[in-house]
Amino acid sequence: MKKKGIISLLSVGLLASSLSVGTAQADSNSYEASKKAIEGRLETNKPLNHNVISPSVLNDFKEKTLNSLKTPKSFSAKKSSAASISGSSGSPMYESEPNDSFKSADTLLNDRMTFGQFYDTYDMDFYKVNVSGKGTLLVGGAVDVPSDIELLFLATEYDYQDHGYLEYLGSEYDDGVEVQQYKVNKAGTYYIPVLDLNSSETGDVYGISTLFQADAKDTVAPNKPTVNKVDNNDKVVTGKAEAGSTVTVNVGKNRIGYAKASSNGSFSVSIPVQKAGTTINVTAKDSAGNVSKLTYVTVVKSDVTAPSKPTVNRVDDNDKVVTGKAEANSTVTVNVGKNRQGYAKANSKGAFSVSIPVQKKGTTLNVTAKDASDNVSKLTYVTVIKH
């Protein structure tokens, strides 16, 4: 097996444009089209990503692939019939001809070598592997030494389609074994077409094997949500939860609303108006299905009491601010008639300072305070005097 680059046909779809959809017949036309498409990508190698899978797993996979080549092969000059998949664990398997298309692909078992041969100049072999979920798929290939085979293979979706389910991460050639690495984004069946770039028709034996490592399962539940005050006029529940989690609001076991938290964890869940005294419980569920502990919130009676009208200090025809006292943290607005001149928030002690344009002597200002529940005070009237 000669050292060569490996390409990702998944992203460019070169084979899909070279082969008829739904077919991958091992005739000279399909072989040459496949070979040409692959050779066109040999200069775009991606090195294997060693941060995705542990070195010990990778080295063990390579070692098993090499050791399997030392196993006596049972091929004859005729088409080989498959060694049973139900054979002893770890024992090698053999290709079953015809396996020259996606539809007739032989099944590979993870971490178990399958041997194959190319029986004529344009023979192509197809294999498939079933993957149980998201994770990393390794595909290894090697040939007997010495051999005239220059083995080329890749993992792909059926008919070389690309739905983003399989992402090529890179390859590595070391000590006679080529290992390709793929990120699996969806459980399913994936396919491995294999061909000899030399089309040597020597009867030499090659080996192909796979290993799938599932992503570590997330078993950590999100922190319980932080929930803002809810009153008997509110139609939404707001707060903070784990980013991207699904926040659910319940009364007892009855769900009354749910929504997804944003990328910064903020959420807003629409609910029916609840009576004062009702206890709601709120949870956050992450993408792995882990559910937080409950956050309990009692619905309070809404604030319907307007603030007292503000106390306003003297204003003259040079002043650019209006000062005085209002309900703590209320929003104080200064108007002339219905035209707003300025507004500001009172501090925690009720003091406020609102910037306004200079007003003419004799102008009447009206000043209000609005609390967090949107209750508005009565007006305080102030006449601008001469400075």
C-alpha positions as CSV (number, residue, x, y, z in Angstrom):
1,M,0.0,0.0,0.0
2,K,1.6,3.2,-1.1
3,K,1.5,6.3,1.0
4,K,-1.1,8.7,-0.3
5,G,-3.4,11.5,0.7
6,I,-7.0,11.0,1.5
7,I,-9.7,13.3,0.4
8,S,-13.1,14.3,1.6
9,L,-15.6,13.8,-1.2
10,L,-18.4,14.6,1.2
11,S,-18.0,18.4,0.9
12,V,-17.4,18.7,-2.8
13,G,-19.7,15.9,-4.2
14,L,-17.3,15.1,-7.0
15,L,-18.3,11.5,-7.2
16,A,-22.0,12.4,-7.2
17,S,-21.4,14.4,-10.4
18,S,-19.4,11.6,-11.9
19,L,-21.7,8.7,-11.2
20,S,-25.3,8.3,-11.9
21,V,-27.5,8.7,-8.7
22,G,-28.3,5.3,-7.2
23,T,-25.6,3.4,-9.0
24,A,-21.9,2.6,-8.5
25,Q,-21.3,-0.2,-11.0
26,A,-17.8,-1.5,-11.2
27,D,-17.3,-1.1,-14.9
28,S,-14.5,0.8,-16.5
29,N,-16.5,4.1,-16.9
30,S,-17.5,4.3,-13.2
31,Y,-14.1,3.1,-12.0
32,E,-12.2,5.7,-14.1
33,A,-14.7,8.5,-13.1
34,S,-14.2,7.6,-9.5
35,K,-10.4,7.4,-9.8
36,K,-10.3,10.8,-11.6
37,A,-12.5,12.5,-9.1
38,I,-10.4,11.1,-6.2
39,E,-7.0,11.9,-7.7
40,G,-8.2,15.5,-8.2
41,R,-8.4,15.9,-4.5
42,L,-5.1,14.2,-3.5
43,E,-3.4,17.5,-2.9
44,T,-5.9,18.7,-0.3
45,N,-4.9,16.5,2.6
46,K,-6.2,17.1,6.1
47,P,-4.1,15.7,8.9
48,L,-5.9,13.5,11.4
49,N,-7.2,15.5,14.4
50,H,-5.5,14.0,17.5
51,N,-7.7,16.1,19.8
52,V,-10.8,14.2,18.8
53,I,-9.8,10.7,19.8
54,S,-7.3,9.5,22.4
55,P,-3.8,8.4,21.2
56,S,-4.2,5.0,23.0
57,V,-7.5,4.3,21.1
58,L,-5.8,5.3,17.8
59,N,-2.7,3.3,18.3
60,D,-4.7,0.2,19.4
61,F,-6.8,0.5,16.2
62,K,-3.7,0.7,14.0
63,E,-2.0,-2.2,15.8
64,K,-5.1,-4.4,15.5
65,T,-5.3,-3.5,11.8
66,L,-1.7,-4.5,11.2
67,N,-1.9,-7.7,13.3
68,S,-5.0,-8.8,11.4
69,L,-3.0,-8.8,8.2
70,K,-0.8,-11.6,9.6
71,T,-3.9,-13.8,9.8
72,P,-4.0,-16.6,7.1
73,K,-6.4,-15.6,4.3
74,S,-8.9,-18.2,3.0
75,F,-9.3,-16.7,-0.5
76,S,-9.5,-18.9,-3.5
77,A,-9.3,-18.0,-7.2
78,K,-13.1,-17.9,-7.2
79,K,-15.4,-15.3,-5.8
80,S,-15.2,-15.5,-2.1
81,S,-18.3,-16.2,0.0
82,A,-18.4,-14.3,3.3
83,A,-17.2,-15.7,6.5
84,S,-20.1,-15.6,8.8
85,I,-20.7,-12.5,10.8
86,S,-21.7,-14.8,13.6
87,G,-18.2,-16.1,13.7
88,S,-16.1,-15.9,16.8
89,S,-15.6,-12.4,18.2
90,G,-12.6,-10.7,16.7
91,S,-12.0,-13.3,14.0
92,P,-11.6,-11.8,10.5
93,M,-14.3,-11.7,7.9
94,Y,-14.2,-11.8,4.1
95,E,-15.9,-9.9,1.4
96,S,-18.9,-11.5,-0.3
97,E,-19.1,-10.9,-4.0
98,P,-20.9,-9.3,-5.7
99,N,-20.4,-6.2,-3.5
100,D,-19.8,-3.7,-6.2
101,S,-22.5,-1.2,-5.4
102,F,-24.1,0.6,-2.5
103,K,-27.1,-1.8,-2.7
104,S,-24.9,-4.9,-2.5
105,A,-22.4,-3.5,0.1
106,D,-21.1,-6.0,2.6
107,T,-21.6,-5.3,6.3
108,L,-18.5,-4.4,8.4
109,L,-18.4,-5.0,12.2
110,N,-16.7,-2.4,14.3
111,D,-13.2,-3.2,15.4
112,R,-13.1,-6.3,13.3
113,M,-11.1,-6.8,10.1
114,T,-12.7,-7.7,6.8
115,F,-10.4,-9.0,3.9
116,G,-11.1,-8.3,0.3
117,Q,-9.6,-8.8,-3.2
118,F,-9.9,-7.1,-6.5
119,Y,-10.8,-9.7,-9.1
120,D,-10.6,-7.7,-12.3
121,T,-9.1,-4.5,-13.5
122,Y,-12.1,-2.4,-12.7
123,D,-13.4,-4.1,-9.6
124,M,-14.7,-1.9,-6.8
125,D,-15.8,-3.2,-3.4
126,F,-18.4,-1.6,-1.2
127,Y,-18.9,-2.0,2.5
128,K,-21.3,-0.5,5.0
129,V,-21.1,0.1,8.8
130,N,-24.0,0.8,11.1
131,V,-23.4,3.7,13.6
132,S,-25.5,4.0,16.8
133,G,-25.3,7.7,17.4
134,K,-23.1,10.8,17.4
135,G,-19.3,10.2,17.8
136,T,-16.1,9.5,15.9
137,L,-15.7,6.9,13.2
138,L,-12.3,5.6,12.3
139,V,-11.8,3.7,9.0
140,G,-8.5,1.8,8.6
141,G,-7.1,0.2,5.4
142,A,-3.9,-1.9,4.8
143,V,-2.6,-4.4,2.3
144,D,-0.4,-7.4,2.3
145,V,3.3,-6.7,2.0
146,P,4.6,-6.9,-0.7
147,S,1.6,-5.8,-2.8
148,D,0.9,-4.0,-6.0
149,I,-2.4,-2.6,-4.6
150,E,-2.6,1.2,-4.0
151,L,-5.7,1.2,-1.8
152,L,-8.1,4.1,-1.9
153,F,-11.2,4.3,0.3
154,L,-13.4,6.8,2.1
155,A,-16.6,6.9,4.2
156,T,-19.7,8.5,2.7
157,E,-23.4,8.6,2.9
158,Y,-25.5,6.4,0.5
159,D,-24.9,7.3,-3.2
160,Y,-22.2,9.8,-2.2
161,Q,-24.9,12.2,-0.9
162,D,-23.9,14.9,1.6
163,H,-26.5,15.8,4.2
164,G,-23.9,16.8,6.8
165,Y,-24.4,13.6,8.7
166,L,-20.7,12.6,8.2
167,E,-17.8,15.1,8.5
168,Y,-14.3,14.3,7.3
169,L,-11.8,15.3,9.9
170,G,-8.5,14.0,8.3
171,S,-6.3,11.0,7.7
172,E,-2.9,9.6,8.8
173,Y,-0.6,7.1,7.1
174,D,1.7,5.3,9.4
175,D,3.6,1.9,9.4
176,G,1.6,0.6,6.4
177,V,-1.9,1.6,7.7
178,E,-4.0,4.5,6.6
179,V,-6.5,5.7,9.1
180,Q,-9.3,8.1,8.2
181,Q,-11.3,10.0,10.8
182,Y,-14.9,11.2,10.6
183,K,-17.3,13.0,12.9
184,V,-20.7,11.3,12.9
185,N,-23.5,13.8,13.5
186,K,-26.4,11.3,13.1
187,A,-26.9,7.6,13.8
188,G,-27.3,5.6,10.6
189,T,-25.7,3.4,8.0
190,Y,-22.6,4.7,6.2
191,Y,-20.7,3.3,3.2
192,I,-17.1,2.7,2.4
193,P,-16.2,2.2,-1.3
194,V,-12.8,0.7,-1.9
195,L,-10.7,0.6,-5.1
196,D,-7.1,0.0,-6.3
197,L,-5.6,3.0,-8.0
198,N,-3.2,0.7,-9.8
199,S,-6.1,-1.5,-11.1
200,S,-3.4,-4.2,-11.0
201,E,-5.7,-7.3,-10.9
202,T,-3.1,-9.2,-8.9
203,G,-5.4,-11.0,-6.5
204,D,-3.5,-9.4,-3.6
205,V,-5.4,-9.1,-0.4
206,Y,-6.4,-5.9,1.4
207,G,-8.0,-5.3,4.8
208,I,-10.6,-2.8,5.8
209,S,-11.8,-2.1,9.4
210,T,-13.8,0.4,11.3
211,L,-14.0,1.6,14.9
212,F,-16.8,3.8,16.3
213,Q,-16.4,5.8,19.6
214,A,-19.6,7.4,20.8
215,D,-19.5,10.9,22.2
216,A,-19.4,11.0,26.0
217,K,-23.0,11.3,27.3
218,D,-23.8,14.5,29.1
219,T,-25.3,13.5,32.4
220,V,-25.0,16.8,34.3
221,A,-28.3,18.6,34.9
222,P,-28.5,22.3,34.4
223,N,-28.7,24.6,37.4
224,K,-32.2,25.4,38.4
225,P,-33.5,28.6,36.6
226,T,-33.6,32.0,38.2
227,V,-37.1,33.4,37.8
228,N,-38.3,37.0,38.1
229,K,-41.3,38.0,40.1
230,V,-44.7,36.9,38.6
231,D,-47.9,38.7,39.4
232,N,-51.5,38.0,38.6
233,N,-51.4,40.3,35.6
234,D,-48.4,38.7,34.0
235,K,-48.7,36.8,30.7
236,V,-45.0,35.9,30.6
237,V,-42.5,34.3,33.0
238,T,-38.9,35.6,32.5
239,G,-35.5,34.9,34.0
240,K,-32.2,33.1,33.4
241,A,-31.4,29.5,32.7
242,E,-28.7,27.4,31.0
243,A,-28.1,28.7,27.5
244,G,-30.1,26.8,24.8
245,S,-32.0,24.8,27.4
246,T,-35.8,24.4,27.2
247,V,-37.5,26.1,30.1
248,T,-40.9,24.7,31.1
249,V,-43.4,26.4,33.5
250,N,-45.9,24.2,35.3
251,V,-48.6,24.4,37.9
252,G,-48.2,21.2,39.7
253,K,-47.7,18.6,36.9
254,N,-49.7,20.6,34.4
255,R,-47.5,22.4,31.8
256,I,-48.7,26.0,31.1
257,G,-45.9,27.1,28.8
258,Y,-42.4,26.5,27.6
259,A,-39.7,28.2,25.5
260,K,-36.0,27.9,24.7
261,A,-33.5,30.0,26.5
262,S,-31.3,32.2,24.3
263,S,-27.5,32.0,23.9
264,N,-27.0,34.1,26.9
265,G,-29.6,32.2,29.0
266,S,-32.4,34.7,29.0
267,F,-35.9,33.2,28.6
268,S,-39.5,34.4,28.2
269,V,-42.2,31.9,28.5
270,S,-45.8,32.8,27.6
271,I,-48.4,31.6,30.1
272,P,-52.1,32.2,30.9
273,V,-52.6,34.8,33.6
274,Q,-52.5,33.0,37.0
275,K,-54.4,33.9,40.2
276,A,-52.5,35.5,43.1
277,G,-51.2,32.8,45.5
278,T,-50.7,30.2,42.7
279,T,-47.4,28.3,43.0
280,I,-45.7,27.7,39.7
281,N,-42.6,25.5,39.2
282,V,-40.0,26.1,36.5
283,T,-37.4,23.7,35.1
284,A,-34.6,23.8,32.5
285,K,-33.8,20.8,30.2
286,D,-30.6,20.6,28.2
287,S,-30.1,19.0,24.8
288,A,-29.0,15.7,26.4
289,G,-32.3,15.5,28.2
290,N,-31.0,16.4,31.7
291,V,-33.6,18.3,33.8
292,S,-32.8,20.8,36.5
293,K,-34.2,21.0,39.9
294,L,-37.5,22.9,40.3
295,T,-37.6,26.6,41.0
296,Y,-40.8,27.5,42.8
297,V,-42.4,31.0,42.5
298,T,-45.6,32.2,44.1
299,V,-47.8,34.5,42.0
300,V,-48.2,37.8,43.8
301,K,-51.0,40.4,43.6
302,S,-50.1,43.0,41.1
303,D,-49.3,46.5,42.2
304,V,-52.2,48.7,41.4
305,T,-51.3,51.6,43.7
306,A,-50.0,54.7,42.0
307,P,-47.0,56.5,43.5
308,S,-47.6,59.7,45.4
309,K,-47.2,62.8,43.2
310,P,-43.7,64.1,43.1
311,T,-42.4,66.9,45.2
312,V,-40.7,69.4,42.8
313,N,-38.2,72.1,43.7
314,R,-38.4,75.7,42.4
315,V,-37.7,76.1,38.6
316,D,-36.6,79.4,37.1
317,D,-36.0,80.6,33.5
318,N,-32.3,79.7,33.7
319,D,-32.6,76.1,35.0
320,K,-31.7,73.1,32.9
321,V,-32.7,70.5,35.4
322,V,-35.8,69.8,37.5
323,T,-35.1,68.3,40.9
324,G,-37.1,66.9,43.7
325,K,-38.4,63.7,45.4
326,A,-40.6,60.9,44.2
327,E,-41.2,57.2,44.9
328,A,-37.9,55.3,45.0
329,N,-36.8,53.9,41.6
330,S,-39.8,55.4,39.9
331,T,-39.5,57.1,36.5
332,V,-40.0,60.8,36.7
333,T,-41.2,62.7,33.6
334,V,-41.4,66.4,33.0
335,N,-43.9,67.7,30.5
336,V,-45.2,71.0,29.1
337,G,-48.8,70.1,28.4
338,K,-48.5,66.7,26.7
339,N,-45.0,67.4,25.3
340,R,-42.3,65.6,27.2
341,Q,-39.3,67.8,28.1
342,G,-37.2,65.1,29.8
343,Y,-37.3,62.1,32.1
344,A,-35.0,60.2,34.6
345,K,-35.2,57.5,37.2
346,A,-35.4,58.4,40.9
347,N,-32.7,56.8,43.0
348,S,-33.2,54.4,45.9
349,K,-33.9,57.3,48.2
350,G,-36.4,58.9,45.8
351,A,-34.2,61.9,44.7
352,F,-34.4,62.8,41.0
353,S,-32.8,65.2,38.6
354,V,-34.3,65.5,35.1
355,S,-32.5,67.5,32.4
356,I,-34.8,69.8,30.4
357,P,-34.4,72.7,27.9
358,V,-34.5,76.2,29.5
359,Q,-38.1,77.3,29.9
360,K,-39.6,80.8,29.6
361,K,-40.9,82.6,32.7
362,G,-44.5,81.7,33.3
363,T,-44.4,78.3,31.6
364,T,-46.3,75.6,33.5
365,L,-44.5,72.2,33.9
366,N,-46.3,69.1,35.0
367,V,-44.3,66.2,36.6
368,T,-45.3,62.6,37.1
369,A,-43.8,59.4,38.6
370,K,-44.4,55.9,37.2
371,D,-43.5,52.8,39.2
372,A,-42.3,49.4,37.9
373,S,-45.9,48.2,37.5
374,D,-46.7,51.2,35.2
375,N,-48.8,52.9,37.8
376,V,-48.7,56.7,37.2
377,S,-49.0,59.3,39.9
378,K,-51.1,62.4,39.8
379,L,-49.5,65.5,38.3
380,T,-47.5,68.0,40.1
381,Y,-47.7,71.5,38.5
382,V,-44.8,74.0,38.7
383,T,-44.7,77.4,37.2
384,V,-41.3,78.6,35.9
385,I,-40.3,81.9,37.6
386,K,-37.8,84.6,36.7
387,H,-34.3,83.9,38.0
